Structure formats: C-alpha cells, structure tokens
C-alpha cells in the first residue's frame, strides 16, 4: 500500500491486510485521491479514538468486531455490516469493544 494517488485499478483482499497491534491501532491507507481517502483501521479490544471533529464528511464501514461509536451526544453499538455517516464538524469517537476492523472514507471537498 502506498499513499500515492492511484492511477490504475486495484483489487485486494482486505482481510489479508488486517494487522492488530498489541494494545494499539493499525491504519493503512488504501486510496488517497483529491476527493476521497480510504483507510483500513484495525483496533485491538479496548482501544479508543478520542472525541474529535473532522473538517470533512466521513463514513465508517465496520467489517469485523464490535465498537461503540459516539456521534454528537449519542452512542451507537456497531458490528459487521454497520455503516455510519458523519457530517463535517460532528463530534465523534470510536471505542473497540472487541478486536475490530473498519474502513474509513473521508470525503474531501464535499463541504
């Protein structure tokens, strides 16, 4: 994987790319284009991404495991197949309830 813009199609096995760090978070950029960035995240159980905002809309697609996702003032439990859309500037946080994997899509220039 590289952070360079893709100029050719890419097909890959996402499960083969998943790596868990002991008590950590591993991220791998799959696509980095002017309008969208796609990142594969693997969280070990108990890891959190603390509350923050993003300047652009984003989406989380949970592929494996379970998470608690804070959107504004509401918590949502998310498992495999869950998709979460977050408008720009929304406070949000992610907590892995068990080892979990998700795709993050950042929609650039969508404000």
Biopython code that builds the backbone (N, CA, C, O; Angstrom):
import numpy as np
from Bio.PDB.StructureBuilder import StructureBuilder

atoms = [
    (1, "UNK", "N", (0.847, -1.168, 0.000)),
    (1, "UNK", "CA", (0.000, 0.000, 0.000)),
    (1, "UNK", "C", (0.894, 1.232, 0.000)),
    (1, "UNK", "O", (1.984, 1.237, 0.571)),
    (2, "UNK", "N", (0.413, 2.248, -0.640)),
    (2, "UNK", "CA", (1.160, 3.496, -0.714)),
    (2, "UNK", "C", (0.200, 4.661, -0.589)),
    (2, "UNK", "O", (-0.986, 4.527, -0.891)),
    (3, "UNK", "N", (0.696, 5.783, -0.154)),
    (3, "UNK", "CA", (-0.137, 6.973, -0.044)),
    (3, "UNK", "C", (-0.201, 7.756, -1.349)),
    (3, "UNK", "O", (-0.867, 8.789, -1.418)),
    (4, "UNK", "N", (0.488, 7.273, -2.393)),
    (4, "UNK", "CA", (0.472, 7.960, -3.686)),
    (4, "UNK", "C", (-0.894, 7.792, -4.348)),
    (4, "UNK", "O", (-1.547, 6.766, -4.161)),
    (5, "UNK", "N", (-1.336, 8.796, -5.123)),
    (5, "UNK", "CA", (-2.609, 8.643, -5.839)),
    (5, "UNK", "C", (-2.575, 7.424, -6.751)),
    (5, "UNK", "O", (-1.546, 7.113, -7.351)),
    (6, "UNK", "N", (-3.709, 6.739, -6.848)),
    (6, "UNK", "CA", (-3.807, 5.550, -7.688)),
    (6, "UNK", "C", (-4.107, 5.964, -9.117)),
    (6, "UNK", "O", (-5.003, 6.771, -9.363)),
    (7, "UNK", "N", (-3.356, 5.410, -10.058)),
    (7, "UNK", "CA", (-3.592, 5.685, -11.471)),
    (7, "UNK", "C", (-4.045, 4.430, -12.203)),
    (7, "UNK", "O", (-4.360, 4.479, -13.392)),
    (8, "UNK", "N", (-4.077, 3.304, -11.492)),
    (8, "UNK", "CA", (-4.540, 2.046, -12.066)),
    (8, "UNK", "C", (-5.527, 1.416, -11.102)),
    (8, "UNK", "O", (-5.508, 1.724, -9.910)),
    (9, "UNK", "N", (-6.389, 0.537, -11.599)),
    (9, "UNK", "CA", (-7.318, -0.152, -10.704)),
    (9, "UNK", "C", (-6.556, -0.973, -9.670)),
    (9, "UNK", "O", (-5.406, -1.358, -9.883)),
    (10, "UNK", "N", (-7.210, -1.227, -8.567)),
    (10, "UNK", "CA", (-6.618, -2.054, -7.510)),
    (10, "UNK", "C", (-7.684, -2.987, -6.981)),
    (10, "UNK", "O", (-8.804, -2.561, -6.699)),
    (11, "UNK", "N", (-7.346, -4.244, -6.845)),
    (11, "UNK", "CA", (-8.214, -5.246, -6.231)),
    (11, "UNK", "C", (-7.378, -5.924, -5.168)),
    (11, "UNK", "O", (-6.259, -6.360, -5.436)),
    (12, "UNK", "N", (-7.918, -6.015, -3.958)),
    (12, "UNK", "CA", (-7.145, -6.623, -2.886)),
    (12, "UNK", "C", (-8.029, -7.324, -1.883)),
    (12, "UNK", "O", (-9.232, -7.071, -1.816)),
    (13, "UNK", "N", (-7.440, -8.191, -1.117)),
    (13, "UNK", "CA", (-8.114, -8.922, -0.055)),
    (13, "UNK", "C", (-7.930, -8.136, 1.242)),
    (13, "UNK", "O", (-6.853, -8.162, 1.837)),
    (14, "UNK", "N", (-8.972, -7.443, 1.679)),
    (14, "UNK", "CA", (-8.859, -6.615, 2.876)),
    (14, "UNK", "C", (-8.496, -7.428, 4.108)),
    (14, "UNK", "O", (-7.759, -6.950, 4.971)),
    (15, "UNK", "N", (-9.008, -8.655, 4.200)),
    (15, "UNK", "CA", (-8.698, -9.463, 5.382)),
    (15, "UNK", "C", (-7.203, -9.785, 5.451)),
    (15, "UNK", "O", (-6.651, -9.927, 6.542)),
    (16, "UNK", "N", (-6.550, -9.899, 4.303)),
    (16, "UNK", "CA", (-5.112, -10.174, 4.294)),
    (16, "UNK", "C", (-4.301, -8.956, 4.727)),
    (16, "UNK", "O", (-3.145, -9.088, 5.128)),
    (17, "UNK", "N", (-4.902, -7.774, 4.648)),
    (17, "UNK", "CA", (-4.199, -6.538, 5.027)),
    (17, "UNK", "C", (-4.336, -6.207, 6.511)),
    (17, "UNK", "O", (-3.612, -5.356, 7.028)),
    (18, "UNK", "N", (-5.258, -6.874, 7.191)),
    (18, "UNK", "CA", (-5.523, -6.553, 8.599)),
    (18, "UNK", "C", (-4.362, -7.003, 9.476)),
    (18, "UNK", "O", (-3.912, -8.146, 9.406)),
    (19, "UNK", "N", (-3.893, -6.080, 10.299)),
    (19, "UNK", "CA", (-2.863, -6.366, 11.301)),
    (19, "UNK", "C", (-3.292, -5.715, 12.607)),
    (19, "UNK", "O", (-3.663, -4.541, 12.628)),
    (20, "UNK", "N", (-3.241, -6.469, 13.686)),
    (20, "UNK", "CA", (-3.534, -5.922, 15.003)),
    (20, "UNK", "C", (-2.230, -5.684, 15.740)),
    (20, "UNK", "O", (-1.315, -6.507, 15.694)),
    (21, "UNK", "N", (-2.155, -4.555, 16.416)),
    (21, "UNK", "CA", (-1.006, -4.265, 17.271)),
    (21, "UNK", "C", (-1.425, -4.571, 18.700)),
    (21, "UNK", "O", (-2.570, -4.332, 19.082)),
    (22, "UNK", "N", (-0.515, -5.090, 19.473)),
    (22, "UNK", "CA", (-0.801, -5.341, 20.876)),
    (22, "UNK", "C", (-1.142, -4.011, 21.528)),
    (22, "UNK", "O", (-0.315, -3.099, 21.569)),
    (23, "UNK", "N", (-2.369, -3.905, 22.039)),
    (23, "UNK", "CA", (-2.829, -2.671, 22.689)),
    (23, "UNK", "C", (-2.622, -1.445, 21.804)),
    (23, "UNK", "O", (-2.107, -0.427, 22.266)),
    (24, "UNK", "N", (-3.019, -1.534, 20.539)),
    (24, "UNK", "CA", (-2.834, -0.392, 19.657)),
    (24, "UNK", "C", (-3.806, -0.369, 18.497)),
    (24, "UNK", "O", (-4.730, -1.177, 18.407)),
    (25, "UNK", "N", (-3.564, 0.587, 17.608)),
    (25, "UNK", "CA", (-4.376, 0.793, 16.416)),
    (25, "UNK", "C", (-3.441, 0.777, 15.218)),
    (25, "UNK", "O", (-2.398, 1.431, 15.230)),
    (26, "UNK", "N", (-3.814, 0.028, 14.177)),
    (26, "UNK", "CA", (-3.031, -0.004, 12.942)),
    (26, "UNK", "C", (-3.905, 0.562, 11.828)),
    (26, "UNK", "O", (-5.063, 0.170, 11.681)),
    (27, "UNK", "N", (-3.346, 1.489, 11.041)),
    (27, "UNK", "CA", (-4.087, 2.038, 9.907)),
    (27, "UNK", "C", (-3.262, 1.891, 8.640)),
    (27, "UNK", "O", (-2.036, 2.000, 8.655)),
    (28, "UNK", "N", (-3.971, 1.639, 7.539)),
    (28, "UNK", "CA", (-3.327, 1.506, 6.226)),
    (28, "UNK", "C", (-4.163, 2.264, 5.207)),
    (28, "UNK", "O", (-5.350, 1.989, 5.036)),
    (29, "UNK", "N", (-3.540, 3.211, 4.536)),
    (29, "UNK", "CA", (-4.234, 3.974, 3.503)),
    (29, "UNK", "C", (-4.346, 3.114, 2.246)),
    (29, "UNK", "O", (-3.350, 2.605, 1.733)),
    (30, "UNK", "N", (-5.576, 2.962, 1.762)),
    (30, "UNK", "CA", (-5.831, 2.173, 0.556)),
    (30, "UNK", "C", (-5.962, 3.064, -0.673)),
    (30, "UNK", "O", (-5.489, 2.718, -1.756)),
    (31, "UNK", "N", (-6.612, 4.220, -0.495)),
    (31, "UNK", "CA", (-6.829, 5.170, -1.581)),
    (31, "UNK", "C", (-6.593, 6.563, -1.025)),
    (31, "UNK", "O", (-7.069, 6.890, 0.062)),
    (32, "UNK", "N", (-5.858, 7.386, -1.765)),
    (32, "UNK", "CA", (-5.623, 8.766, -1.365)),
    (32, "UNK", "C", (-5.724, 9.629, -2.610)),
    (32, "UNK", "O", (-4.733, 9.870, -3.299)),
    (33, "UNK", "N", (-6.921, 10.084, -2.884)),
    (33, "UNK", "CA", (-7.221, 10.871, -4.074)),
    (33, "UNK", "C", (-7.706, 12.262, -3.643)),
    (33, "UNK", "O", (-8.039, 12.462, -2.475)),
    (34, "UNK", "N", (-7.747, 13.211, -4.563)),
    (34, "UNK", "CA", (-8.173, 14.561, -4.185)),
    (34, "UNK", "C", (-9.568, 14.619, -3.553)),
    (34, "UNK", "O", (-9.801, 15.457, -2.682)),
    (35, "UNK", "N", (-10.501, 13.755, -3.965)),
    (35, "UNK", "CA", (-11.879, 13.830, -3.462)),
    (35, "UNK", "C", (-12.205, 12.814, -2.374)),
    (35, "UNK", "O", (-13.198, 12.976, -1.665)),
    (36, "UNK", "N", (-11.380, 11.760, -2.225)),
    (36, "UNK", "CA", (-11.679, 10.727, -1.215)),
    (36, "UNK", "C", (-10.386, 10.082, -0.728)),
    (36, "UNK", "O", (-9.428, 9.892, -1.478)),
    (37, "UNK", "N", (-10.403, 9.759, 0.544)),
    (37, "UNK", "CA", (-9.316, 8.974, 1.135)),
    (37, "UNK", "C", (-9.971, 7.800, 1.837)),
    (37, "UNK", "O", (-10.954, 7.978, 2.556)),
    (38, "UNK", "N", (-9.438, 6.593, 1.636)),
    (38, "UNK", "CA", (-9.972, 5.381, 2.250)),
    (38, "UNK", "C", (-8.859, 4.748, 3.073)),
    (38, "UNK", "O", (-7.770, 4.477, 2.568)),
    (39, "UNK", "N", (-9.154, 4.516, 4.358)),
    (39, "UNK", "CA", (-8.156, 3.981, 5.275)),
    (39, "UNK", "C", (-8.741, 2.753, 5.979)),
    (39, "UNK", "O", (-9.870, 2.788, 6.467)),
    (40, "UNK", "N", (-7.968, 1.679, 6.024)),
    (40, "UNK", "CA", (-8.339, 0.462, 6.745)),
    (40, "UNK", "C", (-7.765, 0.575, 8.158)),
    (40, "UNK", "O", (-6.561, 0.761, 8.336)),
    (41, "UNK", "N", (-8.639, 0.459, 9.159)),
    (41, "UNK", "CA", (-8.223, 0.534, 10.560)),
    (41, "UNK", "C", (-8.447, -0.798, 11.249)),
    (41, "UNK", "O", (-9.448, -1.468, 10.999)),
    (42, "UNK", "N", (-7.519, -1.187, 12.117)),
    (42, "UNK", "CA", (-7.670, -2.356, 12.995)),
    (42, "UNK", "C", (-7.385, -1.888, 14.419)),
    (42, "UNK", "O", (-6.281, -1.441, 14.732)),
    (43, "UNK", "N", (-8.402, -1.998, 15.278)),
    (43, "UNK", "CA", (-8.287, -1.609, 16.682)),
    (43, "UNK", "C", (-8.241, -2.862, 17.533)),
    (43, "UNK", "O", (-9.078, -3.750, 17.371)),
    (44, "UNK", "N", (-7.296, -2.947, 18.420)),
    (44, "UNK", "CA", (-7.317, -4.012, 19.428)),
    (44, "UNK", "C", (-8.425, -3.689, 20.416)),
    (44, "UNK", "O", (-8.747, -2.520, 20.627)),
    (45, "UNK", "N", (-9.009, -4.712, 21.022)),
    (45, "UNK", "CA", (-10.081, -4.519, 22.002)),
    (45, "UNK", "C", (-9.652, -3.503, 23.050)),
    (45, "UNK", "O", (-8.534, -3.558, 23.564)),
    (46, "UNK", "N", (-10.560, -2.566, 23.365)),
    (46, "UNK", "CA", (-10.296, -1.569, 24.387)),
    (46, "UNK", "C", (-9.656, -0.292, 23.882)),
    (46, "UNK", "O", (-9.603, 0.700, 24.608)),
    (47, "UNK", "N", (-9.166, -0.299, 22.644)),
    (47, "UNK", "CA", (-8.546, 0.910, 22.102)),
    (47, "UNK", "C", (-9.617, 1.927, 21.727)),
    (47, "UNK", "O", (-10.726, 1.561, 21.337)),
    (48, "UNK", "N", (-9.276, 3.205, 21.848)),
    (48, "UNK", "CA", (-10.233, 4.262, 21.534)),
    (48, "UNK", "C", (-9.598, 5.319, 20.653)),
    (48, "UNK", "O", (-8.395, 5.572, 20.709)),
    (49, "UNK", "N", (-10.428, 5.916, 19.854)),
    (49, "UNK", "CA", (-10.087, 7.124, 19.130)),
    (49, "UNK", "C", (-10.881, 8.200, 19.847)),
    (49, "UNK", "O", (-12.108, 8.236, 19.749)),
    (50, "UNK", "N", (-10.194, 9.078, 20.569)),
    (50, "UNK", "CA", (-10.871, 10.031, 21.441)),
    (50, "UNK", "C", (-11.749, 11.001, 20.651)),
    (50, "UNK", "O", (-11.596, 11.170, 19.441)),
    (51, "UNK", "N", (-12.663, 11.624, 21.369)),
    (51, "UNK", "CA", (-13.628, 12.519, 20.746)),
    (51, "UNK", "C", (-12.918, 13.641, 19.993)),
    (51, "UNK", "O", (-12.003, 14.280, 20.512)),
    (52, "UNK", "N", (-13.361, 13.864, 18.756)),
    (52, "UNK", "CA", (-12.779, 14.879, 17.896)),
    (52, "UNK", "C", (-13.778, 15.241, 16.805)),
    (52, "UNK", "O", (-14.857, 14.655, 16.726)),
    (53, "UNK", "N", (-13.420, 16.201, 15.971)),
    (53, "UNK", "CA", (-14.218, 16.547, 14.798)),
    (53, "UNK", "C", (-13.323, 16.454, 13.572)),
    (53, "UNK", "O", (-12.097, 16.414, 13.682)),
    (54, "UNK", "N", (-13.948, 16.420, 12.410)),
    (54, "UNK", "CA", (-13.213, 16.437, 11.142)),
    (54, "UNK", "C", (-13.783, 17.560, 10.288)),
    (54, "UNK", "O", (-14.972, 17.868, 10.365)),
    (55, "UNK", "N", (-12.945, 18.155, 9.491)),
    (55, "UNK", "CA", (-13.381, 19.278, 8.661)),
    (55, "UNK", "C", (-14.140, 18.836, 7.412)),
    (55, "UNK", "O", (-14.617, 19.666, 6.638)),
    (56, "UNK", "N", (-14.246, 17.516, 7.223)),
    (56, "UNK", "CA", (-14.934, 16.981, 6.046)),
    (56, "UNK", "C", (-15.864, 15.847, 6.472)),
    (56, "UNK", "O", (-15.653, 15.243, 7.523)),
    (57, "UNK", "N", (-16.890, 15.549, 5.670)),
    (57, "UNK", "CA", (-17.740, 14.403, 5.975)),
    (57, "UNK", "C", (-16.922, 13.110, 5.920)),
    (57, "UNK", "O", (-15.912, 13.022, 5.222)),
    (58, "UNK", "N", (-17.386, 12.113, 6.672)),
    (58, "UNK", "CA", (-16.676, 10.833, 6.724)),
    (58, "UNK", "C", (-17.681, 9.702, 6.906)),
    (58, "UNK", "O", (-18.809, 9.914, 7.350)),
    (59, "UNK", "N", (-17.244, 8.500, 6.552)),
    (59, "UNK", "CA", (-18.063, 7.307, 6.752)),
    (59, "UNK", "C", (-17.215, 6.204, 7.342)),
    (59, "UNK", "O", (-16.041, 6.054, 7.004)),
    (60, "UNK", "N", (-17.823, 5.430, 8.232)),
    (60, "UNK", "CA", (-17.180, 4.258, 8.823)),
    (60, "UNK", "C", (-17.992, 3.038, 8.418)),
    (60, "UNK", "O", (-19.205, 3.002, 8.625)),
    (61, "UNK", "N", (-17.331, 2.040, 7.842)),
    (61, "UNK", "CA", (-17.971, 0.768, 7.491)),
    (61, "UNK", "C", (-17.281, -0.312, 8.320)),
    (61, "UNK", "O", (-16.127, -0.658, 8.067)),
    (62, "UNK", "N", (-17.997, -0.842, 9.314)),
    (62, "UNK", "CA", (-17.432, -1.869, 10.189)),
    (62, "UNK", "C", (-17.409, -3.196, 9.436)),
    (62, "UNK", "O", (-18.426, -3.642, 8.904)),
    (63, "UNK", "N", (-16.225, -3.819, 9.400)),
    (63, "UNK", "CA", (-16.053, -5.082, 8.701)),
    (63, "UNK", "C", (-16.006, -6.274, 9.651)),
    (63, "UNK", "O", (-16.429, -7.374, 9.297)),
    (64, "UNK", "N", (-15.490, -6.049, 10.862)),
    (64, "UNK", "CA", (-15.277, -7.153, 11.809)),
    (64, "UNK", "C", (-15.287, -6.585, 13.219)),
    (64, "UNK", "O", (-14.841, -5.460, 13.444)),
    (65, "UNK", "N", (-15.797, -7.366, 14.171)),
    (65, "UNK", "CA", (-15.774, -6.969, 15.573)),
    (65, "UNK", "C", (-16.910, -6.025, 15.929)),
    (65, "UNK", "O", (-17.833, -5.808, 15.144)),
    (66, "UNK", "N", (-16.818, -5.461, 17.150)),
    (66, "UNK", "CA", (-17.853, -4.548, 17.640)),
    (66, "UNK", "C", (-17.214, -3.299, 18.193)),
    (66, "UNK", "O", (-16.115, -3.322, 18.746)),
    (67, "UNK", "N", (-17.952, -2.183, 18.024)),
    (67, "UNK", "CA", (-17.467, -0.895, 18.513)),
    (67, "UNK", "C", (-18.619, -0.108, 19.107)),
    (67, "UNK", "O", (-19.785, -0.339, 18.788)),
    (68, "UNK", "N", (-18.272, 0.812, 19.965)),
    (68, "UNK", "CA", (-19.199, 1.832, 20.447)),
    (68, "UNK", "C", (-18.767, 3.124, 19.776)),
    (68, "UNK", "O", (-17.626, 3.563, 19.919)),
    (69, "UNK", "N", (-19.697, 3.730, 19.038)),
    (69, "UNK", "CA", (-19.372, 4.943, 18.282)),
    (69, "UNK", "C", (-20.215, 6.088, 18.816)),
    (69, "UNK", "O", (-21.443, 6.014, 18.847)),
    (70, "UNK", "N", (-19.541, 7.143, 19.235)),
    (70, "UNK", "CA", (-20.199, 8.349, 19.729)),
    (70, "UNK", "C", (-20.385, 9.299, 18.553)),
    (70, "UNK", "O", (-19.431, 9.629, 17.849)),
    (71, "UNK", "N", (-21.623, 9.734, 18.351)),
    (71, "UNK", "CA", (-21.958, 10.723, 17.324)),
    (71, "UNK", "C", (-22.683, 11.859, 18.018)),
    (71, "UNK", "O", (-23.842, 11.709, 18.403)),
    (72, "UNK", "N", (-22.021, 12.985, 18.183)),
    (72, "UNK", "CA", (-22.615, 14.078, 18.951)),
    (72, "UNK", "C", (-22.768, 13.631, 20.389)),
    (72, "UNK", "O", (-21.775, 13.351, 21.060)),
    (73, "UNK", "N", (-24.000, 13.561, 20.873)),
    (73, "UNK", "CA", (-24.281, 13.145, 22.251)),
    (73, "UNK", "C", (-24.776, 11.695, 22.337)),
    (73, "UNK", "O", (-25.012, 11.191, 23.435)),
    (74, "UNK", "N", (-24.935, 11.021, 21.190)),
    (74, "UNK", "CA", (-25.500, 9.666, 21.178)),
    (74, "UNK", "C", (-24.451, 8.597, 20.916)),
    (74, "UNK", "O", (-23.585, 8.757, 20.056)),
    (75, "UNK", "N", (-24.541, 7.491, 21.676)),
    (75, "UNK", "CA", (-23.672, 6.326, 21.461)),
    (75, "UNK", "C", (-24.441, 5.286, 20.659)),
    (75, "UNK", "O", (-25.641, 5.091, 20.854)),
    (76, "UNK", "N", (-23.732, 4.626, 19.758)),
    (76, "UNK", "CA", (-24.319, 3.579, 18.924)),
    (76, "UNK", "C", (-23.392, 2.376, 18.948)),
    (76, "UNK", "O", (-22.178, 2.521, 18.805)),
    (77, "UNK", "N", (-23.961, 1.185, 19.129)),
    (77, "UNK", "CA", (-23.156, -0.028, 19.023)),
    (77, "UNK", "C", (-23.146, -0.431, 17.552)),
    (77, "UNK", "O", (-24.185, -0.440, 16.892)),
    (78, "UNK", "N", (-21.964, -0.763, 17.052)),
    (78, "UNK", "CA", (-21.801, -1.091, 15.636)),
    (78, "UNK", "C", (-21.063, -2.409, 15.497)),
    (78, "UNK", "O", (-20.045, -2.637, 16.149)),
    (79, "UNK", "N", (-21.589, -3.277, 14.636)),
    (79, "UNK", "CA", (-20.960, -4.558, 14.346)),
    (79, "UNK", "C", (-20.763, -4.707, 12.856)),
    (79, "UNK", "O", (-21.015, -3.768, 12.101)),
    (80, "UNK", "N", (-20.315, -5.874, 12.417)),
    (80, "UNK", "CA", (-20.051, -6.102, 10.995)),
    (80, "UNK", "C", (-21.247, -5.727, 10.128)),
    (80, "UNK", "O", (-22.383, -6.117, 10.397)),
    (81, "UNK", "N", (-20.961, -4.966, 9.090)),
    (81, "UNK", "CA", (-22.005, -4.525, 8.174)),
    (81, "UNK", "C", (-22.563, -3.157, 8.496)),
    (81, "UNK", "O", (-23.264, -2.577, 7.667)),
    (82, "UNK", "N", (-22.277, -2.620, 9.673)),
    (82, "UNK", "CA", (-22.780, -1.297, 10.038)),
    (82, "UNK", "C", (-22.046, -0.225, 9.246)),
    (82, "UNK", "O", (-20.826, -0.271, 9.095)),
    (83, "UNK", "N", (-22.814, 0.744, 8.742)),
    (83, "UNK", "CA", (-22.233, 1.913, 8.085)),
    (83, "UNK", "C", (-22.688, 3.149, 8.829)),
    (83, "UNK", "O", (-23.873, 3.303, 9.128)),
    (84, "UNK", "N", (-21.746, 4.032, 9.129)),
    (84, "UNK", "CA", (-22.026, 5.263, 9.862)),
    (84, "UNK", "C", (-21.569, 6.431, 9.001)),
    (84, "UNK", "O", (-20.412, 6.485, 8.584)),
    (85, "UNK", "N", (-22.478, 7.367, 8.733)),
    (85, "UNK", "CA", (-22.116, 8.593, 8.017)),
    (85, "UNK", "C", (-22.029, 9.730, 9.023)),
    (85, "UNK", "O", (-22.907, 9.886, 9.871)),
    (86, "UNK", "N", (-20.959, 10.527, 8.927)),
    (86, "UNK", "CA", (-20.750, 11.633, 9.849)),
    (86, "UNK", "C", (-20.561, 12.923, 9.058)),
    (86, "UNK", "O", (-19.597, 13.044, 8.302)),
    (87, "UNK", "N", (-21.466, 13.891, 9.218)),
    (87, "UNK", "CA", (-21.268, 15.177, 8.554)),
    (87, "UNK", "C", (-20.014, 15.862, 9.091)),
    (87, "UNK", "O", (-19.540, 15.538, 10.180)),
    (88, "UNK", "N", (-19.487, 16.799, 8.329)),
    (88, "UNK", "CA", (-18.323, 17.577, 8.764)),
    (88, "UNK", "C", (-18.631, 18.258, 10.094)),
    (88, "UNK", "O", (-19.766, 18.663, 10.344)),
    (89, "UNK", "N", (-17.634, 18.378, 10.927)),
    (89, "UNK", "CA", (-17.669, 19.115, 12.199)),
    (89, "UNK", "C", (-18.506, 18.446, 13.290)),
    (89, "UNK", "O", (-18.785, 19.076, 14.310)),
    (90, "UNK", "N", (-18.911, 17.194, 13.104)),
    (90, "UNK", "CA", (-19.659, 16.460, 14.134)),
    (90, "UNK", "C", (-18.668, 15.861, 15.130)),
    (90, "UNK", "O", (-17.714, 15.193, 14.731)),
    (91, "UNK", "N", (-18.893, 16.098, 16.430)),
    (91, "UNK", "CA", (-18.067, 15.436, 17.448)),
    (91, "UNK", "C", (-18.323, 13.941, 17.361)),
    (91, "UNK", "O", (-19.471, 13.501, 17.307)),
    (92, "UNK", "N", (-17.239, 13.156, 17.348)),
    (92, "UNK", "CA", (-17.387, 11.707, 17.298)),
    (92, "UNK", "C", (-16.175, 11.042, 17.940)),
    (92, "UNK", "O", (-15.106, 11.638, 18.072)),
    (93, "UNK", "N", (-16.378, 9.777, 18.336)),
    (93, "UNK", "CA", (-15.317, 8.968, 18.944)),
    (93, "UNK", "C", (-15.620, 7.509, 18.659)),
    (93, "UNK", "O", (-16.766, 7.145, 18.395)),
    (94, "UNK", "N", (-14.581, 6.667, 18.713)),
    (94, "UNK", "CA", (-14.739, 5.231, 18.464)),
    (94, "UNK", "C", (-14.047, 4.465, 19.586)),
    (94, "UNK", "O", (-12.911, 4.768, 19.950)),
    (95, "UNK", "N", (-14.750, 3.464, 20.133)),
    (95, "UNK", "CA", (-14.162, 2.578, 21.141)),
    (95, "UNK", "C", (-14.370, 1.139, 20.691)),
    (95, "UNK", "O", (-15.499, 0.730, 20.419)),
    (96, "UNK", "N", (-13.292, 0.372, 20.610)),
    (96, "UNK", "CA", (-13.383, -1.036, 20.213)),
    (96, "UNK", "C", (-13.828, -1.867, 21.414)),
    (96, "UNK", "O", (-13.125, -1.930, 22.422)),
    (97, "UNK", "N", (-14.988, -2.500, 21.308)),
    (97, "UNK", "CA", (-15.496, -3.368, 22.377)),
    (97, "UNK", "C", (-14.835, -4.737, 22.304)),
    (97, "UNK", "O", (-14.776, -5.463, 23.297)),
    (98, "UNK", "N", (-14.339, -5.082, 21.122)),
    (98, "UNK", "CA", (-13.543, -6.281, 20.876)),
    (98, "UNK", "C", (-12.649, -5.937, 19.693)),
    (98, "UNK", "O", (-12.810, -4.873, 19.096)),
    (99, "UNK", "N", (-11.709, -6.812, 19.340)),
    (99, "UNK", "CA", (-10.887, -6.521, 18.166)),
    (99, "UNK", "C", (-11.823, -6.167, 17.022)),
    (99, "UNK", "O", (-12.769, -6.903, 16.741)),
    (100, "UNK", "N", (-11.564, -5.041, 16.359)),
    (100, "UNK", "CA", (-12.480, -4.617, 15.296)),
    (100, "UNK", "C", (-11.722, -3.984, 14.151)),
    (100, "UNK", "O", (-10.635, -3.430, 14.313)),
    (101, "UNK", "N", (-12.345, -4.091, 12.971)),
    (101, "UNK", "CA", (-11.763, -3.581, 11.733)),
    (101, "UNK", "C", (-12.829, -2.751, 11.031)),
    (101, "UNK", "O", (-13.990, -3.153, 10.955)),
    (102, "UNK", "N", (-12.425, -1.585, 10.517)),
    (102, "UNK", "CA", (-13.362, -0.791, 9.732)),
    (102, "UNK", "C", (-12.640, -0.036, 8.633)),
    (102, "UNK", "O", (-11.434, 0.202, 8.699)),
    (103, "UNK", "N", (-13.414, 0.334, 7.619)),
    (103, "UNK", "CA", (-12.938, 1.215, 6.562)),
    (103, "UNK", "C", (-13.426, 2.614, 6.878)),
    (103, "UNK", "O", (-14.606, 2.812, 7.171)),
    (104, "UNK", "N", (-12.528, 3.585, 6.821)),
    (104, "UNK", "CA", (-12.872, 4.992, 6.974)),
    (104, "UNK", "C", (-12.794, 5.643, 5.606)),
    (104, "UNK", "O", (-11.783, 5.539, 4.912)),
    (105, "UNK", "N", (-13.882, 6.320, 5.222)),
    (105, "UNK", "CA", (-13.907, 7.090, 3.978)),
    (105, "UNK", "C", (-13.963, 8.562, 4.346)),
    (105, "UNK", "O", (-14.878, 8.985, 5.053)),
    (106, "UNK", "N", (-13.012, 9.342, 3.885)),
    (106, "UNK", "CA", (-13.014, 10.793, 4.087)),
    (106, "UNK", "C", (-13.394, 11.429, 2.756)),
    (106, "UNK", "O", (-12.723, 11.218, 1.745)),
    (107, "UNK", "N", (-14.484, 12.219, 2.760)),
    (107, "UNK", "CA", (-14.992, 12.833, 1.546)),
    (107, "UNK", "C", (-14.491, 14.279, 1.476)),
    (107, "UNK", "O", (-15.050, 15.171, 2.114)),
    (108, "UNK", "N", (-13.450, 14.492, 0.707)),
    (108, "UNK", "CA", (-12.801, 15.793, 0.624)),
    (108, "UNK", "C", (-13.539, 16.706, -0.344)),
    (108, "UNK", "O", (-14.081, 16.254, -1.353)),
    (109, "UNK", "N", (-13.551, 17.993, -0.026)),
    (109, "UNK", "CA", (-14.163, 18.972, -0.916)),
    (109, "UNK", "C", (-15.664, 18.835, -0.987)),
    (109, "UNK", "O", (-16.285, 19.304, -1.941)),
    (110, "UNK", "N", (-16.264, 18.192, 0.015)),
    (110, "UNK", "CA", (-17.706, 17.955, -0.001)),
    (110, "UNK", "C", (-18.457, 18.975, 0.850)),
    (110, "UNK", "O", (-19.684, 18.926, 0.936)),
    (111, "UNK", "N", (-17.733, 19.898, 1.479)),
    (111, "UNK", "CA", (-18.412, 20.915, 2.312)),
    (111, "UNK", "C", (-19.268, 21.822, 1.482)),
    (111, "UNK", "O", (-19.906, 22.728, 2.017)),
]
sb = StructureBuilder()
sb.init_structure("model")
sb.init_model(0)
sb.init_chain("A")
sb.init_seg("    ")
for serial, (resi, resn, name, xyz) in enumerate(atoms, 1):
    if name == "N":
        sb.init_residue(resn, " ", resi, " ")
    sb.init_atom(name, np.array(xyz, "f"), 0.0, 1.0, " ", f" {name:<3s}", serial, name[0])
structure = sb.get_structure()
